[in-house]
């Protein structure tokens, strides 16, 4: 019985760190959504079966009774006895139940198909994740596109802004007084300003 392919796979899963033994570790793995399959010994106590059903419901995990008793499971897993265990790897879970289905198709066949479908989905996601990480390492990203040109703002003017002509102050200096023949609004005088208006001859 020690050379049974199912027990051999369970031993490999334990060496790979993909197996939890005992009620408390199995319950913790189910609550953490890490368990993929719960297996029970054929001579497990009724309380153990109820806990396995509760763990499976809480973690959305399939639980099955194996044809091996507690001593047989414990022997291959390095313990005196083992009533409950959980596999945390989808590939190991599907392989174990497929070996069980080969021995008893009516009892384990539907479970084997269900777990194989889950394992294939997990494997596909892992392949996609590895390919994505490989693309990132090799620098395969979206082609680079130049950014759109930005509109350049006009350079700021230096110095203080000059006021408009209407607001300019007149230059300092005497303003000419209107005389005979000169219009009081006529501009003229020093500085070579242009004189406007007309002279009248008396």
N, CA and C of each residue as an Amber inpcrd file, in Angstrom:
protein
   606
   0.8220000  -1.2040000   0.0000000   0.0000000   0.0000000   0.0000000
   0.8610000   1.2600000   0.0000000   2.0910000   1.1540000   0.5420000
   2.9720000   2.3230000   0.5730000   3.3770000   2.7410000  -0.8220000
   3.3330000   1.8020000  -1.7850000   3.6980000   2.1320000  -3.1660000
   2.5000000   2.6140000  -3.9780000   1.3870000   2.8620000  -3.3400000
   0.2000000   3.3510000  -4.0410000   0.5020000   4.7030000  -4.6910000
   0.0940000   4.9380000  -5.9350000   0.4080000   6.2180000  -6.6010000
  -0.2040000   7.4230000  -5.9060000  -1.3540000   7.2650000  -5.2740000
  -1.9800000   8.3770000  -4.5590000  -1.1240000   8.7730000  -3.3600000
  -0.7010000   7.7810000  -2.5750000   0.1380000   8.0640000  -1.4180000
   1.4870000   8.6360000  -1.8510000   1.9810000   8.1530000  -2.9650000
   3.2500000   8.6820000  -3.4730000   3.1240000  10.1720000  -3.8210000
   2.0160000  10.5350000  -4.4490000   1.7990000  11.9460000  -4.7740000
   1.6500000  12.7970000  -3.5230000   0.9800000  12.2440000  -2.5090000
   0.8340000  12.9840000  -1.2570000   2.1940000  13.2160000  -0.5960000
   3.0590000  12.2130000  -0.6700000   4.4080000  12.3920000  -0.1420000
   5.1780000  13.4610000  -0.8900000   5.0460000  13.4950000  -2.2080000
   5.7080000  14.5380000  -2.9930000   5.1670000  15.9220000  -2.6590000
   3.8450000  16.0140000  -2.4560000   3.2410000  17.3040000  -2.1130000
   3.7490000  17.7940000  -0.7640000   3.9410000  16.8740000   0.1780000
   4.4710000  17.2770000   1.4870000   5.9020000  17.7900000   1.3580000
   6.7150000  17.1190000   0.5820000   8.0950000  17.5670000   0.3820000
   8.1460000  18.9260000  -0.3120000   7.1780000  19.1890000  -1.1990000
   7.1390000  20.4650000  -1.9160000   6.5180000  21.5830000  -1.0940000
   6.0360000  21.2700000   0.1090000   5.4080000  22.2990000   0.9400000
   4.0250000  22.6930000   0.4690000   3.3280000  21.7770000  -0.2190000
   1.9940000  22.0610000  -0.7450000   0.9130000  21.2900000  -0.0070000
   1.1570000  20.9810000   1.2540000   0.2120000  20.1450000   1.9780000
   0.1600000  20.6020000   3.4290000  -1.0800000  20.6690000   3.9830000
  -1.3030000  21.0240000   5.3780000  -1.9010000  19.8280000   6.0950000
  -1.3880000  19.5250000   7.3050000  -1.8140000  18.3640000   8.0640000
  -2.4930000  18.8020000   9.3530000  -3.6170000  18.1670000   9.6710000
  -4.3000000  18.4600000  10.9140000  -5.4270000  19.4590000  10.7350000
  -6.3420000  19.4480000  11.7140000  -7.5420000  20.2700000  11.5890000
  -7.2330000  21.7680000  11.6050000  -6.3940000  22.2110000  12.5360000
  -6.1170000  23.6440000  12.6350000  -5.4140000  24.1830000  11.3930000
  -4.3210000  23.5710000  10.9080000  -3.6960000  24.0770000   9.6750000
  -4.6260000  24.0160000   8.4660000  -5.4340000  22.9650000   8.3850000
  -6.3790000  22.8590000   7.2610000  -7.4150000  23.9760000   7.3360000
  -7.9390000  24.2350000   8.5280000  -8.9100000  25.3140000   8.6820000
  -8.3190000  26.6700000   8.3450000  -7.0720000  26.9200000   8.7670000
  -6.4220000  28.1960000   8.4500000  -6.2060000  28.3480000   6.9480000
  -5.8060000  27.2760000   6.2630000  -5.6030000  27.3450000   4.8160000
  -6.9110000  27.5950000   4.0810000  -8.0040000  27.0250000   4.5780000
  -9.3010000  27.2460000   3.9320000  -9.7740000  28.6780000   4.1350000
  -9.6060000  29.1940000   5.3490000 -10.0200000  30.5750000   5.5960000
  -9.1950000  31.5660000   4.7820000  -7.9400000  31.2340000   4.5180000
  -7.0780000  32.1020000   3.7180000  -7.2580000  31.8790000   2.2210000
  -8.1740000  31.0090000   1.8360000  -8.4440000  30.7120000   0.4140000
  -7.2160000  30.1450000  -0.2880000  -6.4230000  29.3630000   0.4500000
  -5.2340000  28.7470000  -0.1270000  -5.4110000  27.2600000  -0.3880000
  -6.3530000  26.6180000   0.2760000  -6.5820000  25.1870000   0.1050000
  -7.2930000  24.9140000  -1.2230000  -6.8820000  23.8340000  -1.8730000
  -7.5020000  23.4120000  -3.1370000  -8.3020000  22.1210000  -3.0020000
  -7.9720000  21.3180000  -1.9960000  -8.6570000  20.0330000  -1.8140000
  -8.4410000  19.5740000  -0.3790000  -9.5140000  19.0740000   0.2500000
  -9.4390000  18.4930000   1.5860000  -9.6480000  16.9860000   1.4460000
  -8.7640000  16.2170000   2.0730000  -8.8600000  14.7610000   2.0480000
  -9.0070000  14.2490000   3.4720000  -9.8570000  13.2430000   3.6340000
 -10.1110000  12.6320000   4.9280000  -9.7180000  11.1610000   4.9030000
  -9.3160000  10.6600000   6.0670000  -9.0600000   9.2300000   6.2010000
 -10.3870000   8.4770000   6.2170000 -10.3430000   7.2320000   5.8090000
 -11.5720000   6.4310000   5.7330000 -12.1660000   6.1880000   7.1080000
 -11.3290000   6.1840000   8.1520000 -11.8320000   5.9320000   9.5010000
 -11.8350000   7.2060000  10.3430000 -11.9910000   8.3800000   9.7040000
 -12.0570000   9.6360000  10.4480000 -13.3220000   9.6810000  11.2820000
 -13.2470000  10.3670000  12.4150000 -14.3870000  10.4670000  13.3210000
 -15.4740000  11.3520000  12.7140000 -16.7280000  11.1770000  13.1470000
 -17.8150000  12.0240000  12.6200000 -17.5770000  13.5090000  12.8470000
 -16.9990000  13.8860000  13.9990000 -16.7060000  15.2990000  14.2340000
 -15.7060000  15.8340000  13.2110000 -14.7390000  15.0200000  12.8590000
 -13.7470000  15.4170000  11.8590000 -14.4050000  15.6090000  10.5040000
 -15.3590000  14.7710000  10.1710000 -16.0680000  14.9190000   8.8960000
 -16.8750000  16.2190000   8.8720000 -17.5280000  16.5190000  10.0070000
 -18.3010000  17.7550000  10.0570000 -17.3820000  18.9790000   9.9230000
 -16.2260000  18.9240000  10.5540000 -15.3000000  20.0500000  10.4400000
 -14.7850000  20.1760000   9.0070000 -14.5300000  19.0510000   8.3730000
 -14.0710000  19.0910000   6.9790000 -15.1360000  19.7100000   6.0820000
 -16.3890000  19.3490000   6.2990000 -17.4730000  19.9400000   5.5100000
 -17.5840000  21.4350000   5.7850000 -17.4110000  21.8250000   7.0530000
 -17.4760000  23.2490000   7.3930000 -16.3140000  24.0010000   6.7400000
 -15.1070000  23.4590000   6.8060000 -13.9520000  24.1110000   6.1790000
 -14.1440000  24.2340000   4.6650000 -14.6630000  23.1560000   4.0760000
 -14.8720000  23.1970000   2.6310000 -15.8930000  24.2350000   2.2140000
 -16.9510000  24.3770000   3.0140000 -17.9600000  25.3840000   2.7060000
 -17.4140000  26.7970000   2.9090000 -16.6350000  26.9920000   3.9610000
 -16.0980000  28.3240000   4.2490000 -15.0820000  28.7690000   3.2000000
 -14.2760000  27.8390000   2.7090000 -13.2420000  28.2050000   1.7440000
 -13.5750000  27.8900000   0.3040000 -14.7830000  27.3790000   0.0580000
 -15.1460000  27.0070000  -1.3040000 -14.2660000  25.8970000  -1.8460000
 -14.0030000  24.8900000  -0.9950000 -13.0650000  23.8120000  -1.3210000
 -13.8100000  22.4810000  -1.3430000 -13.4480000  21.6270000  -2.2860000
 -13.9990000  20.2860000  -2.3600000 -13.3360000  19.4040000  -1.3000000
 -14.1160000  18.6050000  -0.6060000 -13.5410000  17.6560000   0.3590000
 -13.9980000  16.2500000   0.0100000 -13.0640000  15.2960000   0.1390000
 -13.3100000  13.9150000  -0.2560000 -12.7720000  12.9700000   0.8050000
 -13.4080000  11.8260000   0.9080000 -12.9070000  10.7530000   1.7830000
 -12.0570000   9.8010000   0.9450000 -10.8770000   9.4750000   1.4390000
  -9.9610000   8.5890000   0.7180000 -10.2020000   7.1430000   1.1430000
  -9.7030000   6.1780000   0.3860000  -9.8200000   4.7670000   0.8010000
  -8.7530000   4.3590000   1.8090000  -7.9410000   5.3160000   2.2970000
  -6.8530000   4.9850000   3.2210000  -7.2480000   5.3760000   4.6460000
  -6.8030000   4.5710000   5.6000000  -7.1030000   4.8970000   6.9860000
  -6.0710000   5.8640000   7.5470000  -6.2440000   6.2490000   8.8070000
  -5.3940000   7.2590000   9.4240000  -3.9460000   6.7960000   9.5360000
  -3.7360000   5.5300000   9.8120000  -2.3610000   5.0330000   9.9480000
  -1.6410000   5.0200000   8.6000000  -2.3460000   4.6690000   7.5350000
  -1.7150000   4.6550000   6.2040000  -1.3500000   6.0680000   5.7700000
  -2.2420000   7.0330000   5.9720000  -1.9220000   8.4190000   5.6290000
  -0.7750000   8.9480000   6.5010000  -0.8200000   8.6190000   7.7940000
   0.2290000   9.0910000   8.6780000   1.5810000   8.5000000   8.3340000
   1.6210000   7.2250000   7.9270000   2.8950000   6.5810000   7.6100000
   3.6020000   7.2680000   6.4390000   2.8570000   7.5790000   5.3820000
   3.4890000   8.1880000   4.2100000   3.8170000   9.6590000   4.4410000
   3.1830000  10.2830000   5.4390000   3.4100000  11.7000000   5.7080000
   4.2840000  11.9330000   6.9340000   4.8560000  10.8690000   7.4640000
   5.7870000  11.0100000   8.5700000   5.1310000  11.2150000   9.9100000
   3.9380000  10.7160000  10.0920000   3.2270000  10.8350000  11.3680000
   2.6930000   9.4680000  11.7920000   2.3010000   9.4040000  13.0470000
   1.7030000   8.1590000  13.5100000   0.3200000   7.9570000  12.9120000
  -0.4240000   9.0600000  12.7270000  -1.7450000   8.9860000  12.1030000
  -2.1010000  10.3550000  11.5530000  -3.0050000  10.3790000  10.5910000
  -3.4750000  11.6370000   9.9850000  -4.9050000  11.4250000   9.5380000
  -5.8170000  12.2310000  10.0970000  -7.2280000  12.0990000   9.7620000
  -7.6690000  13.0990000   8.7020000  -6.9930000  14.2580000   8.6090000
  -7.3940000  15.2970000   7.6750000  -6.1590000  15.9940000   7.1300000
  -6.2050000  16.3020000   5.8430000  -5.1220000  17.0540000   5.2140000
  -5.7070000  17.9020000   4.1100000  -4.9590000  18.9160000   3.7070000
  -5.3970000  19.8110000   2.6300000  -4.2420000  20.0500000   1.6830000
  -4.5270000  19.9690000   0.4090000  -3.5460000  20.2900000  -0.6330000
  -3.7330000  21.7450000  -1.0400000  -2.6380000  22.4630000  -1.1620000
  -2.7020000  23.8870000  -1.5090000  -2.2390000  24.1580000  -2.9320000
  -2.0630000  23.1390000  -3.7220000  -1.6390000  23.2990000  -5.1190000
  -2.6860000  22.6690000  -6.0250000  -3.1100000  23.4350000  -7.0450000
  -4.1660000  22.9380000  -7.9300000  -3.7010000  21.7440000  -8.7510000
  -2.4420000  21.7510000  -9.1810000  -1.9320000  20.6390000  -9.9740000
  -1.8600000  19.3450000  -9.1860000  -1.3320000  19.4130000  -7.9560000
  -1.2910000  18.2270000  -7.1040000  -2.7030000  17.7220000  -6.7980000
  -3.6240000  18.6280000  -6.5390000  -4.9930000  18.2230000  -6.2160000
  -5.6280000  17.4600000  -7.3680000  -5.4960000  17.9940000  -8.5720000
  -6.0800000  17.3210000  -9.7310000  -5.4200000  15.9650000  -9.9740000
  -4.1070000  15.8940000  -9.8030000  -3.4020000  14.6360000 -10.0450000
  -3.8020000  13.5710000  -9.0280000  -3.9440000  13.9680000  -7.7590000
  -4.3290000  13.0010000  -6.7230000  -5.7180000  12.4350000  -6.9980000
  -6.6710000  13.3110000  -7.3130000  -8.0390000  12.8330000  -7.5360000
  -8.1240000  12.0320000  -8.8420000  -7.3160000  12.3590000  -9.8290000
  -7.2900000  11.5430000 -11.0530000  -6.7810000  10.1300000 -10.7580000
  -5.7910000  10.0290000  -9.8460000  -5.3270000   8.6860000  -9.4580000
  -6.4220000   7.9300000  -8.7000000  -7.1520000   8.6560000  -7.8610000
  -8.2670000   8.0200000  -7.1620000  -9.3650000   7.6030000  -8.1400000
  -9.6290000   8.4430000  -9.1550000 -10.6570000   8.1170000 -10.1410000
 -10.2580000   6.9130000 -10.9870000  -8.9720000   6.7080000 -11.1920000
  -8.5340000   5.5290000 -11.9320000  -8.8300000   4.2530000 -11.1480000
  -8.8270000   4.3440000  -9.8300000  -9.1370000   3.1730000  -8.9980000
 -10.6350000   3.0050000  -8.7930000 -11.3670000   4.1360000  -8.7150000
 -12.8180000   4.0790000  -8.4660000 -13.4830000   5.1990000  -9.2780000
 -13.7490000   4.9730000 -10.5740000 -14.2900000   6.0390000 -11.4390000
 -15.6410000   6.5650000 -10.9770000 -16.5190000   5.7090000 -10.4930000
 -17.8490000   6.1530000 -10.1060000 -17.7920000   7.1070000  -8.9040000
 -16.8940000   6.8670000  -8.0100000 -16.8370000   7.6530000  -6.7840000
 -16.0590000   8.9600000  -6.9690000 -14.9860000   8.9150000  -7.7440000
 -14.0930000  10.0770000  -7.8390000 -14.0520000  10.7170000  -9.2290000
 -14.7650000  10.1120000 -10.2140000 -14.6980000  10.6430000 -11.5750000
 -15.1600000  12.0970000 -11.7020000 -16.3620000  12.4640000 -11.2250000
 -16.8220000  13.8580000 -11.3470000 -15.8870000  14.8550000 -10.6460000
 -15.3860000  14.4730000  -9.4740000 -14.4630000  15.3670000  -8.7620000
 -13.1690000  15.5540000  -9.5450000 -12.7130000  14.4970000 -10.2040000
 -11.4840000  14.6070000 -10.9880000 -11.6670000  15.5810000 -12.1520000
 -12.8070000  15.5240000 -12.8240000 -13.0610000  16.4570000 -13.9240000
 -13.1410000  17.8980000 -13.4270000 -13.8040000  18.0930000 -12.3070000
 -13.9390000  19.4400000 -11.7550000 -12.5780000  20.0250000 -11.3820000
 -11.7610000  19.2390000 -10.7080000 -10.4510000  19.7420000 -10.2830000
  -9.5040000  19.9190000 -11.4620000  -9.6300000  19.0720000 -12.4690000
  -8.7610000  19.2450000 -13.6440000  -9.0930000  20.5350000 -14.3710000
 -10.3660000  20.8900000 -14.4660000 -10.7490000  22.1530000 -15.1030000
 -10.1950000  23.3440000 -14.3130000 -10.2850000  23.2940000 -12.9740000
  -9.7230000  24.3680000 -12.1620000  -8.2150000  24.4550000 -12.3170000
  -7.5630000  23.2900000 -12.3330000  -6.1070000  23.2850000 -12.4670000
  -5.6690000  23.8760000 -13.8070000  -6.4260000  23.5800000 -14.8730000
  -6.0820000  24.1380000 -16.1850000  -6.2220000  25.6580000 -16.1860000
  -7.2600000  26.1690000 -15.5260000  -7.4310000  27.6230000 -15.4650000
  -6.2970000  28.2750000 -14.6660000  -5.9330000  27.6500000 -13.5610000
  -4.8270000  28.1870000 -12.7550000  -3.5270000  28.1600000 -13.5490000
  -3.2940000  27.0670000 -14.2660000  -2.0740000  26.9490000 -15.0650000
  -2.0320000  28.0010000 -16.1610000  -3.1690000  28.2610000 -16.7890000
  -3.2200000  29.2760000 -17.8310000  -2.9200000  30.6570000 -17.2690000
  -3.4710000  30.9680000 -16.0970000  -3.1840000  32.2690000 -15.4720000
  -1.7080000  32.3850000 -15.1000000  -1.1160000  31.3010000 -14.6310000
   0.3040000  31.3310000 -14.2830000   1.1670000  31.5560000 -15.5210000
   0.8070000  30.9110000 -16.6370000   1.5600000  31.1230000 -17.8730000
   1.4610000  32.5720000 -18.3360000   0.2590000  33.1250000 -18.2660000
   0.0920000  34.5220000 -18.6740000   0.8790000  35.4630000 -17.7740000
   0.9060000  35.1790000 -16.4750000   1.6560000  36.0160000 -15.5490000
   3.1550000  35.9330000 -15.8240000   3.6480000  34.7170000 -16.0710000
   5.0830000  34.5660000 -16.3820000   5.4400000  35.2640000 -17.6830000
   4.5670000  35.1610000 -18.6880000   4.8400000  35.8370000 -19.9600000
   4.8370000  37.3390000 -19.7720000   3.9290000  37.8470000 -18.9480000
   3.8820000  39.2870000 -18.6840000   5.1600000  39.7530000 -17.9890000
   5.6230000  38.9900000 -16.9970000   6.8630000  39.3560000 -16.3060000
   8.0610000  39.2750000 -17.2580000   8.0670000  38.2980000 -18.1490000
   9.1540000  38.1830000 -19.1220000   9.1630000  39.3730000 -20.0650000
   7.9850000  39.7920000 -20.5060000   7.9060000  40.9600000 -21.3820000
   8.4130000  42.2160000 -20.6860000   8.1150000  42.3410000 -19.3950000
   8.6000000  43.5070000 -18.6620000  10.1180000  43.4790000 -18.5310000
  10.6710000  42.2840000 -18.3050000  12.1360000  42.1960000 -18.1880000
  12.8200000  42.5050000 -19.5120000  12.2090000  42.0980000 -20.6170000
  12.8100000  42.3340000 -21.9330000  12.4590000  43.7020000 -22.5000000
  11.6690000  44.4450000 -21.7820000  11.3500000  45.7970000 -22.2350000
  10.3150000  45.8600000 -23.3290000   9.5070000  44.8250000 -23.4600000
   8.4560000  44.8370000 -24.4910000   7.2590000  45.5860000 -23.9510000
   7.1980000  46.8200000 -24.3300000   6.0910000  47.6540000 -23.8940000
   5.4340000  48.2890000 -25.1110000   4.4970000  49.1260000 -24.8620000
   3.8350000  49.8110000 -25.9580000   4.8190000  50.7240000 -26.6720000
   4.7030000  50.8540000 -28.0200000   5.6400000  51.7290000 -28.7430000
   5.5800000  53.1560000 -28.2330000   6.7780000  53.7490000 -28.1740000
   6.8680000  55.1030000 -27.6500000   6.3000000  56.0930000 -28.6510000
   5.5540000  57.0400000 -28.1630000   4.9820000  58.0890000 -29.0060000
   5.4000000  59.4320000 -28.4280000   5.8230000  60.3660000 -29.2960000
   6.2450000  61.6750000 -28.7760000   5.0740000  62.4160000 -28.1690000
   5.3250000  63.1700000 -27.1220000   4.2280000  63.9320000 -26.5130000
   3.7620000  65.0390000 -27.4350000   2.5260000  65.4670000 -27.3200000
   2.0370000  66.5440000 -28.1900000   2.7950000  67.8380000 -27.9170000
   3.0440000  68.6500000 -28.9700000   3.7880000  69.9040000 -28.7650000
   3.0110000  70.8740000 -27.8920000   3.7320000  71.5170000 -27.0250000
   3.1150000  72.4920000 -26.1350000   3.2010000  73.8830000 -26.7440000
   2.1520000  74.6500000 -26.5490000   2.1410000  76.0200000 -27.0700000
   3.0490000  76.8850000 -26.2020000   3.9900000  77.5500000 -26.8610000
   4.9340000  78.3940000 -26.1410000   4.2920000  79.7480000 -25.8290000
   4.4000000  80.1460000 -24.6170000   3.8730000  81.4500000 -24.2170000
   4.8470000  82.5400000 -24.6330000   4.3700000  83.7320000 -25.0240000
   5.2810000  84.8150000 -25.4130000   6.1640000  85.2120000 -24.2390000
   7.4210000  85.5740000 -24.5290000   8.3280000  85.9380000 -23.4380000
   7.8310000  87.1880000 -22.7180000   8.0170000  87.2710000 -21.4290000
   7.5490000  88.4520000 -20.6900000   8.3390000  89.6980000 -21.0710000
   7.6370000  90.8180000 -21.1030000   8.2880000  92.0810000 -21.4560000
   9.0990000  92.5900000 -20.2730000  10.2760000  93.1190000 -20.6220000
  11.1490000  93.6290000 -19.5820000  10.7700000  95.0770000 -19.2330000
  11.0140000  95.4440000 -18.0040000  10.7330000  96.8150000 -17.5850000
   9.2670000  97.0200000 -17.2590000   8.9910000  98.2280000 -16.8320000
   7.6170000  98.5620000 -16.4960000   6.8180000  98.8610000 -17.7530000
   5.5920000  98.4800000 -17.8000000   4.7830000  98.7840000 -18.9990000
   4.5440000 100.2890000 -19.1300000   4.6670000 100.7530000 -20.3860000
   4.4600000 102.1900000 -20.6440000   2.9660000 102.4900000 -20.6640000
   2.5700000 103.6020000 -20.0590000   1.1320000 103.9510000 -20.0960000
   0.7300000 104.4150000 -21.4850000  -0.5280000 104.3310000 -21.7630000
  -1.0240000 104.7690000 -23.0650000  -0.9170000 106.2880000 -23.1890000
  -1.0210000 106.7840000 -24.4320000  -0.8590000 108.2190000 -24.6910000
  -1.8920000 109.0490000 -23.9210000  -3.0540000 108.5060000 -23.7460000
  -4.0920000 109.2700000 -23.0730000  -3.7600000 109.4820000 -21.6020000
  -2.9350000 108.5750000 -21.0340000  -2.6210000 108.6750000 -19.6290000
  -1.2310000 109.2280000 -19.3610000  -0.5260000 109.6310000 -20.4100000
   0.8170000 110.1750000 -20.1940000   0.7310000 111.5840000 -19.6070000
   1.6570000 111.8720000 -18.7260000   1.7210000 113.2150000 -18.1500000
   2.4930000 114.1280000 -19.0920000   2.0870000 115.3760000 -19.1960000
   2.8360000 116.3080000 -20.0650000   4.2150000 116.5810000 -19.4790000
   5.1490000 116.8560000 -20.3730000   6.5090000 117.1490000 -19.9290000
   6.5210000 118.4840000 -19.1890000   7.4600000 118.5490000 -18.2600000
   7.6110000 119.7780000 -17.4770000   8.0800000 120.9240000 -18.3610000
   7.5670000 122.1360000 -18.0830000   7.9750000 123.3180000 -18.8760000
   6.8430000 124.3140000 -18.9310000   7.1520000 125.5330000 -19.2010000
   6.0690000 126.5440000 -19.2500000   5.1710000 126.3410000 -20.4430000
   3.9340000 126.4120000 -20.1830000   2.9740000 126.2950000 -21.2860000
   2.6980000 127.6970000 -21.8150000   2.6970000 127.8780000 -23.1210000
   2.5050000 129.2110000 -23.7150000   1.1300000 129.7580000 -23.4210000
   1.1160000 131.0180000 -23.0810000  -0.1670000 131.6770000 -22.8210000
  -0.7860000 132.1060000 -24.1450000  -2.0820000 132.0110000 -24.2180000
  -2.7170000 132.4250000 -25.4890000  -2.6040000 133.9320000 -25.6650000
  -2.1680000 134.3600000 -26.8410000  -2.0100000 135.7820000 -27.1800000
  -2.9970000 136.1920000 -28.2230000  -2.8030000 137.3810000 -28.7350000
  -3.7120000 137.8360000 -29.8040000  -3.5580000 137.0100000 -31.0470000
  -4.6340000 136.5920000 -31.5460000  -4.6150000 135.8290000 -32.7940000
  -4.2920000 134.3710000 -32.5870000  -4.2150000 133.9840000 -31.3460000
  -3.8690000 132.5620000 -31.0990000  -5.0270000 131.8940000 -30.3640000
  -5.3000000 130.7590000 -30.7860000  -6.3850000 130.0080000 -30.1510000
  -5.9310000 129.5040000 -28.7910000  -6.7570000 129.6170000 -27.7830000
  -6.3140000 129.1420000 -26.4840000  -5.9990000 127.6550000 -26.4490000
  -6.5070000 126.8790000 -27.4150000  -6.2330000 125.4450000 -27.4560000
  -5.0590000 125.1030000 -28.3510000  -4.4270000 126.1490000 -28.9230000
  -3.3420000 125.8580000 -29.8600000  -2.1140000 125.4540000 -29.0760000
  -1.4550000 124.4530000 -29.5620000  -0.2210000 123.9950000 -28.9330000
   0.9510000 124.5840000 -29.6590000   1.9080000 125.0610000 -28.9540000
   3.1010000 125.6200000 -29.5820000   4.0170000 126.1390000 -28.5160000
   5.2660000 126.3800000 -28.8820000   6.1800000 126.9150000 -27.8970000
   7.5150000 126.2310000 -27.9840000   8.2070000 126.2090000 -26.9020000
   9.5690000 125.6690000 -26.9290000   9.5760000 124.1860000 -27.2210000
  10.7160000 123.7420000 -27.6030000  10.8670000 122.3220000 -27.9150000
  10.5590000 121.9860000 -29.3310000  10.3350000 122.9880000 -30.1880000
  10.0720000 122.7080000 -31.5990000   8.7640000 122.0180000 -31.8290000
   7.7970000 122.3300000 -30.9480000   6.4930000 121.7060000 -31.1670000
   5.7890000 122.3640000 -32.3300000   4.9690000 121.6200000 -32.9230000
   4.2190000 122.1210000 -34.0740000   3.1000000 123.0230000 -33.5920000
   2.9980000 124.2130000 -34.2080000   1.9560000 125.1850000 -33.8470000
   0.7500000 124.9780000 -34.7310000  -0.3640000 125.0590000 -34.1160000
  -1.6040000 124.9240000 -34.8920000  -2.3990000 126.2110000 -34.7640000
  -3.2560000 126.4430000 -35.6740000  -4.0850000 127.6610000 -35.6730000
  -3.6160000 128.6640000 -36.7520000  -4.2910000 129.7200000 -36.8630000
  -3.9830000 130.7260000 -37.8730000  -3.8510000 132.0820000 -37.2070000
  -2.9250000 132.9010000 -37.7930000  -2.7490000 134.2760000 -37.3130000
  -3.6910000 135.1730000 -38.0730000  -4.2230000 136.1870000 -37.3280000
  -5.0700000 137.1910000 -37.9640000  -4.2930000 138.4760000 -38.1100000
  -4.3110000 139.0630000 -39.2850000  -3.6260000 140.3470000 -39.5350000
  -4.5480000 141.4810000 -39.1400000  -4.0490000 142.3930000 -38.2960000
  -4.8580000 143.5380000 -37.8860000  -4.7050000 144.6550000 -38.8590000
